[in-house]
Amino acid sequence: MSTDFPATLAMYIDGEWVRGGGRDTHTLLNPATGAGQAELPLASEEDLDRALDAAQRGFVAWRAVAPEQRAAVLRKTAELLRERADHIARVATLEQGKPLAEARGEVIGAAGLIDFHAGEAVRVYGRVLMRPAGMRSMVLHQPVGPVAAFCAWNFPALNVVRKIAPAVAAGCSIVLKPSEETPGSAVEVMRCFQDAGLPGDVAQIVFGVPDLVSRRLLSSPVTRKLSFTGSVPVGKHLMKLAADSVMKMTMELGGHAPVLVFDDCDLEKTLDILVAHKFRNAGQVCVAPTRFHVQEGIYEAFARGFAERTKRMRIGSGLDAASNMGPMANARRPESIEALVEDARDAGARVLAGGARADSDGFFYQPTVLADVPLAAKAMNDEPFGPVALFAPFGTLEDAIAQANRLPFGLAAYCFTENGRRQNVLAEQVESGMLMINQVRATWPDAPFGGVKESGFGSEDGPEGIAAHMITKAVHIA
């Protein structure tokens, strides 16, 4: 096993870094090589109970802290993230695989999100209602309480910040379980919060057997909110567990983002934008453009241009500055993509680029372009979550909207057209929590991030992110 992993893996419980002690461990793998590089301690039931007890104490104290003081801790955390960006990015690349430049951009983006929440911490407003003389009615927004949060491995720094920052800004405490496959980034982010002065009982991280951790945290009367980022099946399972106590929830689940490309788009610019965005993080992005529905008149030109650009991409270790795309995050992902590509090929799809694993010891799969993919193919119905672009032609605007809305998912969608009237129709009729027109950026600190239908409910980021950690109380005084 490699010994040069640049983070010391541990859990953070009640202000203490916890490891060893005879606990079970999980071997952290390097996705670029498949080799083990560190051992991660896993929580026992006693560890989880200790974290819950601390979260209860932490909430009582933290909710009473002035918003300006909460904001100061958040701003200091953002400052530390920026100072340590190169180090945290290297940790993220070694455990998740994405190119170093992408990882560093993720850390810097996470710092910006914390800064935004610091500003929002002092802007939680209620209102006073008009009543007859001698009466007063007020609407108050108060922190919901201790949060149990679970996040995925694909953005190991940003996902952690998305859970902790709004909870802390709102006055809540939180017990977070990041992915056991990318623990180092979470540890380094937590060290920034710790060094910025956040009390140890306010935010904690635990790792462990997912079913044990989720059942223990969600069955506890301490927990008042569930926040989850991950797959639809796991999200549905957690919702059922949380339903027993009718707790507040924010669910950011999977997607299968449609891309509607119309014949009046700037074709070359559209191709340049979409190819780079499709293969960002090896396609392991919940808002990744995936189902490309292209108007018939430009379909072949679009497919040809997309494939040509894809073939020029260079895959390799995320630590290699020449790499455009790193490995997939774990051994399951290439196997899953391989099965979906073979199914599409058997159904009649044309392989225009890629279509096979890369010759490497790590978890690599070639960036792949499939044209004429039948709607019955599995990849057209199940989120690939990998470096696969699926093409199919359409005729009319109505056809395009029908294809965009065909699946039970509705996280992100993309449209490329210069027609203003058409843009307005798409904004009204495409079923998604986020719609990008002639650009691909879905994540902005001041904008809500979330989906509809089976892609979940509630929002992260923006003022909505803090509002999701508040309860609304009406007070009537005579």
Sequence and secondary structure as in RCSB ss.txt:
>XXXX:A:sequence
MSTDFPATLAMYIDGEWVRGGGRDTHTLLNPATGAGQAELPLASEEDLDRALDAAQRGFVAWRAVAPEQRAAVLR
KTAELLRERADHIARVATLEQGKPLAEARGEVIGAAGLIDFHAGEAVRVYGRVLMRPAGMRSMVLHQPVGPVAAF
CAWNFPALNVVRKIAPAVAAGCSIVLKPSEETPGSAVEVMRCFQDAGLPGDVAQIVFGVPDLVSRRLLSSPVTRK
LSFTGSVPVGKHLMKLAADSVMKMTMELGGHAPVLVFDDCDLEKTLDILVAHKFRNAGQVCVAPTRFHVQEGIYE
AFARGFAERTKRMRIGSGLDAASNMGPMANARRPESIEALVEDARDAGARVLAGGARADSDGFFYQPTVLADVPL
AAKAMNDEPFGPVALFAPFGTLEDAIAQANRLPFGLAAYCFTENGRRQNVLAEQVESGMLMINQVRATWPDAPFG
GVKESGFGSEDGPEGIAAHMITKAVHIA
>XXXX:A:secstr
     SS   EEETTEEE  TT  EEEEE TTT  EEEEEE   HHHHHHHHHHHHHHHHHHTTS HHHHHHHHH
HHHHHHHHTHHHHHHHHHHHH   HHHHHHHHHHHHHHHHHHHHHHT    EEE  STT EEEEEEEE   EEEE
  SSSTTHHHHHHHHHHHHHT  EEEE  TTSHHHHHHHHHHHHHTT  TTTEEE    HHHHHHHHHHSTT  E
EEEES HHHHHHHHHHHHTTT EEEEE    EEEEE TTS HHHHHHHHHHHHTGGGG  TT EEEEEEEGGGHH
HHHHHHHHHHHT  B  TTSTT SB   SSTHHHHHHHHHHHHHHHTT EEEE  SB SSSSS B  EEEES  T
TSGGGTS   SSEEEEEEE SHHHHHHHHTSSSEESEEEEE   HHHHHHHHHHS  SEEEES      TTS B 
 EETTEES BSHHHHHHTTEEEEEEEE 
